């Protein structure tokens, strides 16, 4: 007999998601998708249709995070050599710095209030809490956007914010 202890993690509960967008490779096999600013990086118009991979129309969808925290991205077609965006808002009752804990398969770029605060170009299998990024939240609503890239195989991410006081509110619609 044995006990298996697993930490309780509160993941960001839902996201607006859009994609897939191309993750092209150059002649040296460098992945370029994280460096290309697709339309959702410039505007987040949830009613607008954008041009994705092979000029297919893509729309924002509202997706709930499963209890295990893993946002599977296989629903995007194609799901290899692509990037997707995930967007939500974080309400903070005061200015504060909190850690964002993410895991991604593969690379990831993080924007807070339209400013890039983290970029990691990697090939890996996702797991919770692989990366810790400090976020300087303003009082009020803060825009949090992730850009996840995939090469081959698995495609998913985890995201949560350490909130020991329990005062943060997460909502893709900015609803309290």
C-alpha positions in Angstrom: 0.0 0.0 0.0 1.1 3.5 -0.7 -0.2 7.1 -0.7 0.2 9.2 -3.8 0.1 12.9 -3.0 -0.8 15.3 -5.7 -0.9 19.1 -5.1 -4.2 20.9 -5.5 -3.8 23.5 -8.2 -6.4 26.1 -9.2 -6.0 26.7 -13.0 -7.3 29.7 -14.9 -10.9 28.5 -15.5 -11.6 29.6 -19.1 -10.1 31.3 -22.1 -11.0 32.8 -25.4 -9.0 30.7 -27.9 -8.2 31.2 -31.6 -6.1 29.4 -34.2 -4.4 27.7 -35.9 -2.0 30.2 -37.4 1.2 29.1 -39.3 4.4 28.2 -37.5 6.7 28.3 -40.5 10.3 27.1 -40.6 13.2 28.6 -42.5 15.9 26.8 -44.4 17.9 26.3 -41.2 14.8 24.7 -39.6 14.2 27.6 -37.2 10.7 27.9 -36.0 9.4 31.4 -36.7 5.8 31.3 -35.5 6.4 32.9 -32.1 8.1 35.9 -33.8 5.2 36.6 -36.2 2.6 39.0 -34.9 -0.7 37.6 -36.2 -3.9 39.6 -36.0 -4.9 38.5 -32.4 -1.7 40.1 -31.1 -2.7 43.4 -32.5 -6.5 43.3 -31.7 -8.8 41.0 -29.7 -12.1 41.5 -31.6 -14.0 38.4 -30.4 -16.6 38.8 -33.2 -14.1 39.0 -36.0 -13.0 36.2 -38.3 -9.3 36.0 -39.1 -7.2 34.2 -41.7 -5.4 31.2 -40.2 -3.4 28.3 -41.7 -3.9 27.9 -45.5 -6.1 31.0 -45.3 -8.9 29.1 -43.5 -11.2 31.3 -41.4 -10.6 31.2 -37.7 -12.8 32.5 -34.9 -12.5 33.1 -31.2 -14.1 30.3 -29.1 -14.8 30.2 -25.4 -13.1 27.2 -23.8 -13.3 25.9 -20.2 -10.3 24.5 -18.5 -10.7 20.8 -17.5 -10.2 19.9 -13.8 -6.8 18.5 -14.5 -5.7 21.9 -15.9 -4.5 20.6 -19.3 -5.9 22.5 -22.2 -5.6 20.1 -25.1 -5.2 21.8 -28.5 -5.8 18.8 -30.8 -9.2 20.3 -31.9 -7.2 22.7 -34.1 -6.7 21.4 -37.6 -3.9 21.2 -38.5 -2.3 20.9 -35.0 1.3 20.5 -36.2 3.5 23.5 -37.2 1.0 25.9 -35.9 0.4 28.5 -33.1 -2.7 29.4 -31.2 -3.7 32.2 -28.9 -5.4 31.9 -25.5 -6.7 35.1 -23.9 -8.4 35.9 -20.5 -8.5 38.8 -18.1 -7.3 39.0 -14.5 -9.0 41.4 -12.1 -6.7 42.5 -9.2 -8.1 44.6 -6.4 -4.7 46.3 -6.0 -1.3 46.7 -7.8 0.6 43.6 -7.0 3.2 41.1 -8.4 2.1 37.5 -8.7 3.6 34.4 -10.3 2.1 32.9 -13.4 2.9 29.2 -13.6 2.6 27.6 -17.0 3.6 24.5 -18.8 3.5 24.2 -22.6 4.0 21.7 -25.5 6.0 23.3 -27.2 7.1 26.9 -27.0 5.2 29.8 -25.5 5.0 33.6 -25.5 3.2 35.5 -22.7 1.7 39.0 -23.0 0.4 41.1 -20.1 -1.6 44.2 -21.1 -0.3 43.8 -24.6 3.3 43.8 -23.6 5.5 40.7 -24.1 6.8 39.5 -20.7 8.1 36.0 -21.5 9.2 34.0 -24.5 10.5 30.4 -24.5 11.3 28.6 -27.8 11.5 25.0 -26.9 10.5 21.5 -27.8 9.1 19.6 -24.8 6.2 17.7 -23.3 4.0 19.9 -21.1 3.6 19.6 -17.4 2.2 21.9 -14.8 4.3 24.7 -13.5 7.3 24.3 -15.8 7.9 28.1 -16.0 7.3 30.8 -13.4 6.8 34.3 -14.8 6.3 37.3 -12.4 3.4 39.4 -13.5 3.0 43.1 -12.4 -0.7 43.4 -12.2 -2.4 46.9 -12.2 -5.4 47.5 -10.1 -8.4 46.5 -12.1 -8.6 44.3 -15.2 -5.4 43.0 -16.8 -5.2 41.3 -20.2 -3.4 38.0 -20.2 -2.6 36.4 -23.5 -0.6 33.2 -24.3 0.7 32.2 -27.7 1.4 28.5 -27.8 3.4 26.9 -30.6 3.6 23.3 -31.7 5.9 21.4 -34.0 5.1 17.6 -33.9 2.9 15.5 -31.7 1.5 16.7 -28.4 -0.1 20.1 -28.2 -1.4 21.5 -24.9 -0.7 23.9 -22.1 -1.3 24.5 -18.4 -1.8 27.9 -16.7 -2.4 29.1 -13.2 -1.6 32.1 -11.1 -0.5 31.7 -7.5 -3.0 33.8 -5.5 -2.5 33.1 -1.8 -4.9 35.8 -0.7 -7.6 34.5 -3.1 -8.5 38.0 -4.3 -7.9 37.6 -8.1 -10.8 37.1 -10.5 -10.3 35.4 -13.9 -12.8 36.0 -16.7 -12.4 36.1 -20.5 -15.4 38.5 -20.5 -14.2 40.8 -17.7 -17.2 39.7 -15.5 -16.9 39.6 -11.8 
